[in-house]
Amino acid sequence: LYNQPSSTKRFTTQGMQVDSLQAYTVTYWVRGTGDIRAAMFDGRTENNGYSPNTAYETISSTDWVQKSMQLVCDHDNPAGEFILYVRNTAAPERLVVDDVNIEETVVQPPQPRSIYQVQYTTDVNGVSPEVGNTVITGGIVTGVDTIGADGYFVQAGSGPWSGIYVFDNGNHPAVGDSVTFQANVQEFHSGTELATVSSFAIVGSYPVPSPAVLNAAALNQEQWEGVLCQVIGTTCSAINAQNWTTNDGSADLLIGSQMFVYTPTVGLSYDVTGCMMQYDANRELHPRDLDDVQLHNGIAEEGILRNAMAWPNPASDRVF
């Protein structure tokens, strides 16, 4: 298999019958140099019909290496496909694949996982170690998509790796609700999220965690994906449709419109609170309502009028 660029190419089976809720284990041998991973297409509603994005396996060996991946079908389809994704192949052999086997296997039961366990990763592309797995988790709702009504942010505790976006158009919690549910971990447009939600329950209502106050450079790090955050004194530099670009002196930061649309003024500085989200190459801070976007009043500005004078004093009509 030859695909030198870092953008992926797919090598697929012909169409075949796949059945909802059936687990399939794909096992194959590979050697050479490059990145490879397995997936399936079944026409599901999420992820453009494909199974959740799993992490690439980096191969650099002249000896055969066996790889295995369990995939769970989400949608009956007579034209399902099993797929090998490849990229970054290099001479002399590129990637050589042999003895591919696809077997029906037992679905692994969902496992309890904290949001931290779902989000924490050392993968350079930010892929969750739980991707493709069904987990039981929960936390406090910190933000709700009231525009598309198809998702919300959940956070357990505070700090890095503590929040996540949940794609769910069947349940509609409010900010502050403490929720538990079962969901599938997937990568969608480079962001980790939970989807295919079931066993949803609201178990109480609690104060929302305080936002993590960080500069734009810090917010552009993977560990803050899904977390309620705040950036102080970031200046609007450009408006692109319903999103706007800002810079607080440390880095650019995109302000998104997943939950609330705000039209800023270019050149003014703002304090913005919201939930962080990854979408393709962009890390975006999404405010939840009007209270999350405030004109910035810096303490340093108080010194501007230190040597100013106003008269007369007292005044009954006007002052100069």
VOPAGU-2260 file (C-alpha; in pm, 1 decimal, decimal comma):
REM VOPAGU-2260
SITE   aa  ch    i         X         Y         Z
SITE  LEU   A    0       0,0       0,0       0,0
SITE  TYR   A    1     152,6     326,8    -119,2
SITE  ASN   A    2      43,8     666,7      18,7
SITE  GLN   A    3     336,1     894,3      92,1
SITE  PRO   A    4     144,9    1211,4     198,6
SITE  SER   A    5      26,5    1265,0     555,5
SITE  SER   A    6    -334,2    1289,6     434,8
SITE  THR   A    7    -504,7     952,2     458,5
SITE  LYS   A    8    -624,0     714,5     185,6
SITE  ARG   A    9    -868,2     426,4     231,7
SITE  PHE   A   10    -827,4      65,8     115,5
SITE  THR   A   11   -1163,6    -112,1     150,6
SITE  THR   A   12   -1338,3    -443,3     111,5
SITE  GLN   A   13   -1622,0    -479,3    -133,5
SITE  GLY   A   14   -1969,3    -415,9       8,5
SITE  MET   A   15   -2097,9    -680,9     248,1
SITE  GLN   A   16   -2381,5    -726,3     496,4
SITE  VAL   A   17   -2314,3    -580,7     841,2
SITE  ASP   A   18   -2560,7    -596,1    1130,2
SITE  SER   A   19   -2639,6    -339,3    1398,2
SITE  LEU   A   20   -2490,4    -409,2    1744,6
SITE  GLN   A   21   -2271,6    -684,2    1604,5
SITE  ALA   A   22   -1904,4    -663,7    1694,9
SITE  TYR   A   23   -1641,5    -747,0    1434,3
SITE  THR   A   24   -1275,4    -810,3    1508,8
SITE  VAL   A   25   -1041,5    -717,5    1223,8
SITE  THR   A   26    -701,4    -886,6    1247,2
SITE  TYR   A   27    -416,4    -845,5     998,2
SITE  TRP   A   28     -39,2    -872,7     960,3
SITE  VAL   A   29     164,6    -573,2     843,6
SITE  ARG   A   30     527,7    -479,5     782,2
SITE  GLY   A   31     718,3    -184,6     630,9
SITE  THR   A   32     703,5     186,6     715,7
SITE  GLY   A   33     394,3     400,7     758,6
SITE  ASP   A   34      76,1     460,2     961,9
SITE  ILE   A   35    -226,3     230,5     950,7
SITE  ARG   A   36    -558,2     184,4    1129,4
SITE  ALA   A   37    -881,0     -10,8    1078,5
SITE  ALA   A   38   -1239,3     115,3    1060,7
SITE  MET   A   39   -1577,8      31,0     910,0
SITE  PHE   A   40   -1853,1     201,8     712,9
SITE  ASP   A   41   -2213,4     113,1     799,2
SITE  GLY   A   42   -2399,4     436,0     716,3
SITE  ARG   A   43   -2453,7     541,8    1077,6
SITE  THR   A   44   -2576,8     895,7    1142,5
SITE  GLU   A   45   -2258,5    1007,0    1320,0
SITE  ASN   A   46   -1915,3    1062,6    1166,2
SITE  ASN   A   47   -2046,4    1062,6     807,3
SITE  GLY   A   48   -2141,5     696,1     834,5
SITE  TYR   A   49   -1804,8     568,4     955,7
SITE  SER   A   50   -1706,2     409,1    1286,0
SITE  PRO   A   51   -1528,8     638,0    1537,8
SITE  ASN   A   52   -1177,5     743,7    1437,5
SITE  THR   A   53    -918,7     530,9    1613,1
SITE  ALA   A   54    -552,1     613,4    1662,0
SITE  TYR   A   55    -307,1     525,9    1385,3
SITE  GLU   A   56     -54,2     248,2    1444,7
SITE  THR   A   57     294,0     359,1    1337,6
SITE  ILE   A   58     476,6      70,0    1169,1
SITE  SER   A   59     853,7      64,1    1120,1
SITE  SER   A   60     958,2    -298,3    1088,9
SITE  THR   A   61    1090,4    -542,4     829,8
SITE  ASP   A   62     929,8    -821,3    1034,2
SITE  TRP   A   63     560,1    -903,2    1029,0
SITE  VAL   A   64     355,7    -742,7    1309,4
SITE  GLN   A   65       1,2    -856,9    1392,6
SITE  LYS   A   66    -264,5    -593,0    1464,4
SITE  SER   A   67    -622,1    -634,2    1585,1
SITE  MET   A   68    -918,5    -397,5    1627,0
SITE  GLN   A   69   -1278,1    -457,1    1742,2
SITE  LEU   A   70   -1541,7    -254,7    1556,1
SITE  VAL   A   71   -1907,9    -240,6    1657,9
SITE  CYS   A   72   -2170,1    -193,0    1386,5
SITE  ASP   A   73   -2429,1      77,2    1453,7
SITE  HIS   A   74   -2653,8      38,5    1148,9
SITE  ASP   A   75   -2776,7    -258,2     941,3
SITE  ASN   A   76   -2633,5    -218,7     592,8
SITE  PRO   A   77   -2607,9    -468,4     303,6
SITE  ALA   A   78   -2324,0    -258,6     159,1
SITE  GLY   A   79   -2102,4    -220,5     465,0
SITE  GLU   A   80   -1727,3    -193,5     420,5
SITE  PHE   A   81   -1423,5    -272,2     633,1
SITE  ILE   A   82   -1141,6     -26,6     575,9
SITE  LEU   A   83    -767,5       9,6     623,5
SITE  TYR   A   84    -655,1     373,3     642,5
SITE  VAL   A   85    -291,4     438,6     544,8
SITE  ARG   A   86     -65,2     743,6     539,4
SITE  ASN   A   87     303,8     843,9     564,9
SITE  THR   A   88     427,2     531,5     384,9
SITE  ALA   A   89     798,5     527,9     307,1
SITE  ALA   A   90    1049,3     328,1     103,5
SITE  PRO   A   91    1157,3      63,8      53,3
SITE  GLU   A   92     844,8    -147,3     116,2
SITE  ARG   A   93     586,0     118,3     207,4
SITE  LEU   A   94     323,5     -93,3     391,0
SITE  VAL   A   95     264,9    -458,8     310,8
SITE  VAL   A   96     -53,6    -617,3     449,9
SITE  ASP   A   97    -139,5    -987,2     452,2
SITE  ASP   A   98    -383,5   -1238,8     604,5
SITE  VAL   A   99    -671,8   -1003,2     687,8
SITE  ASN   A  100    -945,2   -1174,7     890,5
SITE  ILE   A  101   -1284,6   -1032,9     987,9
SITE  GLU   A  102   -1471,5   -1226,9    1256,0
SITE  GLU   A  103   -1800,4   -1178,1    1436,8
SITE  THR   A  104   -1719,2   -1143,1    1806,8
SITE  VAL   A  105   -1892,6   -1056,5    2132,9
SITE  VAL   A  106   -1943,1    -686,3    2204,7
SITE  GLN   A  107   -1737,1    -574,1    2501,0
SITE  PRO   A  108   -1969,0    -444,2    2777,3
SITE  PRO   A  109   -1951,1     -72,1    2863,5
SITE  GLN   A  110   -1697,2      15,7    3129,8
SITE  PRO   A  111   -1714,9     292,9    3393,8
SITE  ARG   A  112   -1474,2     569,5    3294,8
SITE  SER   A  113   -1424,9     919,6    3430,0
SITE  ILE   A  114   -1415,3    1208,6    3185,4
SITE  TYR   A  115   -1047,4    1241,9    3272,2
SITE  GLN   A  116    -988,0     879,9    3165,5
SITE  VAL   A  117   -1171,0     941,3    2838,1
SITE  GLN   A  118    -993,3    1269,0    2760,0
SITE  TYR   A  119    -636,5    1219,4    2884,7
SITE  THR   A  120    -411,2    1116,5    2596,6
SITE  THR   A  121     -48,0    1117,5    2495,2
SITE  ASP   A  122    -138,0    1073,6    2126,8
SITE  VAL   A  123       4,8    1361,4    1920,9
SITE  ASN   A  124    -327,5    1394,1    1736,1
SITE  GLY   A  125    -529,2    1405,9    2058,8
SITE  VAL   A  126    -705,6    1073,3    2000,6
SITE  SER   A  127    -865,8     931,8    2317,3
SITE  PRO   A  128    -734,8     595,8    2443,6
SITE  GLU   A  129   -1102,0     494,8    2478,4
SITE  VAL   A  130   -1201,5     576,5    2119,3
SITE  GLY   A  131   -1443,0     317,9    1981,8
SITE  ASN   A  132   -1536,5     196,5    2331,2
SITE  THR   A  133   -1869,4     236,2    2507,5
SITE  VAL   A  134   -1830,0     392,5    2851,7
SITE  ILE   A  135   -2041,8     481,1    3153,5
SITE  THR   A  136   -1962,8     831,6    3274,6
SITE  GLY   A  137   -2110,7    1158,2    3397,2
SITE  GLY   A  138   -2057,2    1505,8    3536,7
SITE  ILE   A  139   -2211,1    1851,2    3564,7
SITE  VAL   A  140   -2350,7    2018,0    3253,4
SITE  THR   A  141   -2155,2    2340,5    3193,0
SITE  GLY   A  142   -2299,0    2445,9    2857,0
SITE  VAL   A  143   -2596,1    2357,6    2634,9
SITE  ASP   A  144   -2633,0    2400,6    2259,0
SITE  THR   A  145   -2959,5    2593,7    2237,7
SITE  ILE   A  146   -2907,8    2672,8    1866,9
SITE  GLY   A  147   -2889,2    2326,6    1712,3
SITE  ALA   A  148   -3026,6    2151,3    2023,2
SITE  ASP   A  149   -2800,1    1855,5    1959,2
SITE  GLY   A  150   -2543,8    1857,0    2235,8
SITE  TYR   A  151   -2400,1    1982,6    2563,4
SITE  PHE   A  152   -2073,5    2000,4    2758,5
SITE  VAL   A  153   -2018,4    1792,4    3072,0
SITE  GLN   A  154   -1742,6    1845,9    3327,5
SITE  ALA   A  155   -1631,0    1641,7    3628,4
SITE  GLY   A  156   -1422,8    1848,0    3868,3
SITE  SER   A  157   -1187,9    2113,0    3733,9
SITE  GLY   A  158    -852,0    2146,7    3565,6
SITE  PRO   A  159    -706,5    1982,8    3253,1
SITE  TRP   A  160    -888,8    1690,1    3086,8
SITE  SER   A  161   -1201,5    1741,9    3301,9
SITE  GLY   A  162   -1459,3    1832,3    3031,9
SITE  ILE   A  163   -1605,1    1683,1    2715,8
SITE  TYR   A  164   -1865,9    1755,7    2447,6
SITE  VAL   A  165   -2164,8    1519,4    2423,4
SITE  PHE   A  166   -2344,0    1486,2    2088,8
SITE  ASP   A  167   -2701,5    1406,7    2193,7
SITE  ASN   A  168   -3023,1    1530,5    2034,3
SITE  GLY   A  169   -3245,1    1304,5    2243,7
SITE  ASN   A  170   -3183,5    1448,5    2590,7
SITE  HIS   A  171   -3194,4    1815,1    2687,3
SITE  PRO   A  172   -3038,4    1886,3    3028,3
SITE  ALA   A  173   -2991,0    2235,1    3173,9
SITE  VAL   A  174   -2670,6    2399,2    3288,9
SITE  GLY   A  175   -2599,9    2277,4    3641,7
SITE  ASP   A  176   -2765,0    1937,3    3601,6
SITE  SER   A  177   -2557,3    1645,8    3725,1
SITE  VAL   A  178   -2600,2    1367,3    3469,9
SITE  THR   A  179   -2496,4    1005,2    3420,8
SITE  PHE   A  180   -2519,2     813,8    3093,5
SITE  GLN   A  181   -2371,4     552,1    2864,5
SITE  ALA   A  182   -2209,7     664,6    2539,2
SITE  ASN   A  183   -1964,0     577,3    2268,2
SITE  VAL   A  184   -1626,4     755,6    2253,5
SITE  GLN   A  185   -1548,2     890,8    1908,9
SITE  GLU   A  186   -1324,2    1137,4    1726,7
SITE  PHE   A  187   -1522,2    1383,7    1513,7
SITE  HIS   A  188   -1333,0    1641,9    1305,1
SITE  SER   A  189   -1024,8    1589,3    1531,8
SITE  GLY   A  190   -1222,7    1646,4    1853,5
SITE  THR   A  191   -1299,2    1382,3    2116,3
SITE  GLU   A  192   -1670,3    1354,7    2193,9
SITE  LEU   A  193   -1932,7    1120,3    2335,9
SITE  ALA   A  194   -2220,6    1004,2    2114,8
SITE  THR   A  195   -2492,6     738,4    2088,1
SITE  VAL   A  196   -2613,8     823,7    2438,7
SITE  SER   A  197   -2830,3     581,1    2637,4
SITE  SER   A  198   -2930,7     519,3    3001,0
SITE  PHE   A  199   -2938,8     897,9    3050,6
SITE  ALA   A  200   -3034,3    1022,7    3399,0
SITE  ILE   A  201   -3034,0    1356,4    3583,4
SITE  VAL   A  202   -2928,9    1283,5    3940,3
SITE  GLY   A  203   -2929,3    1635,8    4084,5
SITE  SER   A  204   -2842,4    2000,9    4032,3
SITE  TYR   A  205   -2516,5    2155,1    4152,1
SITE  PRO   A  206   -2304,8    2470,5    4107,9
SITE  VAL   A  207   -2115,3    2481,1    3779,4
SITE  PRO   A  208   -1735,7    2457,3    3818,5
SITE  SER   A  209   -1554,9    2790,6    3800,2
SITE  PRO   A  210   -1394,2    2857,1    3461,4
SITE  ALA   A  211   -1021,0    2800,7    3425,6
SITE  VAL   A  212    -871,0    3146,4    3358,9
SITE  LEU   A  213    -597,1    3106,8    3097,4
SITE  ASN   A  214    -428,6    3298,3    2819,2
SITE  ALA   A  215    -494,2    3213,1    2455,3
SITE  ALA   A  216    -169,2    3017,5    2415,6
SITE  ALA   A  217    -269,7    2783,4    2698,3
SITE  LEU   A  218    -624,6    2745,5    2567,4
SITE  ASN   A  219    -483,9    2619,5    2237,9
SITE  GLN   A  220    -363,1    2303,7    2416,5
SITE  GLU   A  221    -539,5    1965,9    2392,2
SITE  GLN   A  222    -588,7    1931,0    2768,4
SITE  TRP   A  223    -851,6    2208,3    2781,0
SITE  GLU   A  224   -1081,4    2053,8    2518,1
SITE  GLY   A  225   -1435,8    2043,1    2660,4
SITE  VAL   A  226   -1346,4    2243,2    2973,1
SITE  LEU   A  227   -1521,4    2564,3    3086,6
SITE  CYS   A  228   -1255,1    2836,1    3044,0
SITE  GLN   A  229   -1208,7    3213,1    3039,4
SITE  VAL   A  230    -968,8    3441,9    2854,6
SITE  ILE   A  231    -912,8    3799,2    2979,3
SITE  GLY   A  232    -853,2    4105,5    2762,0
SITE  THR   A  233    -844,9    3942,6    2421,4
SITE  THR   A  234    -881,0    4185,3    2130,7
SITE  CYS   A  235   -1107,0    4113,2    1833,7
SITE  SER   A  236    -899,3    4122,1    1515,3
SITE  ALA   A  237   -1138,5    3977,2    1257,0
SITE  ILE   A  238   -1495,0    3853,7    1212,5
SITE  ASN   A  239   -1570,1    3552,2     993,4
SITE  ALA   A  240   -1944,5    3484,8     964,3
SITE  GLN   A  241   -2055,8    3396,9    1318,8
SITE  ASN   A  242   -1702,5    3331,9    1451,1
SITE  TRP   A  243   -1439,3    3590,3    1543,5
SITE  THR   A  244   -1064,6    3585,6    1588,9
SITE  THR   A  245    -902,0    3742,7    1893,9
SITE  ASN   A  246    -553,1    3785,2    2037,0
SITE  ASP   A  247    -455,4    3858,8    2397,0
SITE  GLY   A  248     -85,5    3904,0    2321,4
SITE  SER   A  249       1,0    3536,1    2366,2
SITE  ALA   A  250    -172,1    3380,4    2062,5
SITE  ASP   A  251    -474,1    3394,5    1835,4
SITE  LEU   A  252    -793,4    3240,8    1971,5
SITE  LEU   A  253   -1110,9    3169,5    1775,0
SITE  ILE   A  254   -1439,5    3253,1    1948,0
SITE  GLY   A  255   -1710,8    3018,4    1818,2
SITE  SER   A  256   -2089,3    3014,9    1802,1
SITE  GLN   A  257   -2188,8    2661,8    1900,5
SITE  MET   A  258   -2419,0    2784,9    2180,9
SITE  PHE   A  259   -2451,7    3162,1    2137,5
SITE  VAL   A  260   -2392,8    3411,6    1855,5
SITE  TYR   A  261   -2227,1    3743,1    1947,6
SITE  THR   A  262   -2123,5    4016,4    1706,9
SITE  PRO   A  263   -1813,9    4196,1    1843,7
SITE  THR   A  264   -1644,0    4516,9    1734,6
SITE  VAL   A  265   -1305,2    4479,3    1570,4
SITE  GLY   A  266   -1039,8    4650,7    1781,2
SITE  LEU   A  267   -1219,6    4618,5    2116,3
SITE  SER   A  268   -1101,2    4388,8    2394,3
SITE  TYR   A  269   -1324,4    4135,0    2564,1
SITE  ASP   A  270   -1331,6    3896,6    2857,5
SITE  VAL   A  271   -1480,8    3575,8    2717,3
SITE  THR   A  272   -1602,0    3269,0    2906,5
SITE  GLY   A  273   -1709,1    2947,3    2736,6
SITE  CYS   A  274   -1641,7    2581,9    2665,1
SITE  MET   A  275   -1340,2    2483,0    2458,1
SITE  MET   A  276   -1388,5    2269,2    2148,8
SITE  GLN   A  277   -1166,1    2121,1    1879,2
SITE  TYR   A  278   -1289,3    2128,4    1518,1
SITE  ASP   A  279   -1040,7    2020,8    1251,9
SITE  ALA   A  280    -731,6    2243,2    1295,0
SITE  ASN   A  281    -910,8    2502,8    1510,7
SITE  ARG   A  282    -941,9    2522,2    1887,5
SITE  GLU   A  283   -1246,9    2734,2    1965,7
SITE  LEU   A  284   -1389,2    2896,1    2280,0
SITE  HIS   A  285   -1770,1    2887,1    2270,4
SITE  PRO   A  286   -1959,7    3135,3    2492,6
SITE  ARG   A  287   -2293,2    3015,7    2632,7
SITE  ASP   A  288   -2489,2    3343,5    2656,1
SITE  LEU   A  289   -2452,1    3722,1    2668,5
SITE  ASP   A  290   -2307,5    3714,4    3020,1
SITE  ASP   A  291   -2008,5    3519,6    2885,2
SITE  VAL   A  292   -1892,3    3811,6    2665,0
SITE  GLN   A  293   -1794,4    4129,0    2850,6
SITE  LEU   A  294   -1605,0    4437,9    2739,6
SITE  HIS   A  295   -1263,8    4427,3    2904,8
SITE  ASN   A  296   -1181,4    4689,9    3169,5
SITE  GLY   A  297    -817,7    4647,9    3260,9
SITE  ILE   A  298    -682,2    4761,5    3597,3
SITE  ALA   A  299    -394,6    4932,1    3415,4
SITE  GLU   A  300    -640,0    5169,5    3249,5
SITE  GLU   A  301    -717,4    5334,7    3584,3
SITE  GLY   A  302    -388,5    5524,8    3563,5
SITE  ILE   A  303    -482,0    5701,2    3239,0
SITE  LEU   A  304    -671,6    5981,7    3417,7
SITE  ARG   A  305    -425,6    6023,6    3703,4
SITE  ASN   A  306    -316,7    6376,3    3593,0
SITE  ALA   A  307    -651,4    6492,3    3455,7
SITE  MET   A  308    -844,5    6789,2    3603,0
SITE  ALA   A  309   -1218,4    6859,2    3609,5
SITE  TRP   A  310   -1377,8    7192,2    3703,4
SITE  PRO   A  311   -1573,2    7372,5    3845,1
SITE  ASN   A  312   -1624,8    7193,8    4171,7
SITE  PRO   A  313   -1902,6    7187,5    4276,0
SITE  ALA   A  314   -2083,7    7200,9    3941,9
SITE  SER   A  315   -2456,7    7242,7    3881,0
SITE  ASP   A  316   -2467,6    7241,0    3498,1
SITE  ARG   A  317   -2152,2    7108,7    3328,0
SITE  VAL   A  318   -1792,9    7013,3    3400,3
SITE  PHE   A  319   -1476,4    7057,2    3194,9
